[in-house]
């Protein structure tokens, strides 16, 4: 009987603790000045706090509302790609040509690091247009900010940064990369597939040869029945910068100023 009473007392204490915790409230105050402060660099493996996530989401939204209210053209790709490699020049060429024609409506947005991100920002910068980025810091130094952005924000949360790069995109252009790039491809396709994001063009730049393994994997998903047959139409593979520009112009409805809605921004 004594053990039963002790057990019941323990349960009551646990219940009281849970009830007290469930009543905790968290008030987060967000101001524009926060976005100008040096980004907090968390130790490897740390989970960002709710305050940090809120700040990153708020500051990314301010950046995009100010400089890309209709949405941006997000470029993804490897941070390891060197300036003398073909894919770097392809990304740079696309961003330059796009910015010359349509950068005033849909500016280029990248993760702000090196490699393909630098190439995208560089092309936009050289075309004398806006060149946006939402970056983050890694202890390896892999994604040091490049020098070709005109407006940027450095996020603390890797995941929030990736979500914003997808969510605010009016179109997504991807060049070959590693784990991170394929994550970005699948996040983009999954959000469109599940309608968590309005349908946008997802362009695999570099052609089917550069993307053979990914395309075969998606075709296998279709064969296995783990995606719908129509889901293979959520992306398009093109070879050249000119083809990518044309594909986006066609997908975005003739590229008039009023035909393409901006990403929905919740206030």
Secondary structure by P-SEA (a helix, b strand, c coil): caaaaaaaaaaaaaaaaaaaaaabbbbbbbccccccccbbbbcccccccaaaaaaaaaaaaaaaaaccccccbbbbbbcccccccaaaaaaaaaaaaaaacccccbbbbcccccaaaaaaaaaaaaaccbbbbbccccccccccccccccbbbbbccaaaaaaaaaaaccbbbbccccaaaaaaaaaaaaaaaaccccbbbbbbcccccccaaaaaaaaaaaaaccccccccccccccccaaaaaaaaaaaaccccccccccccccc
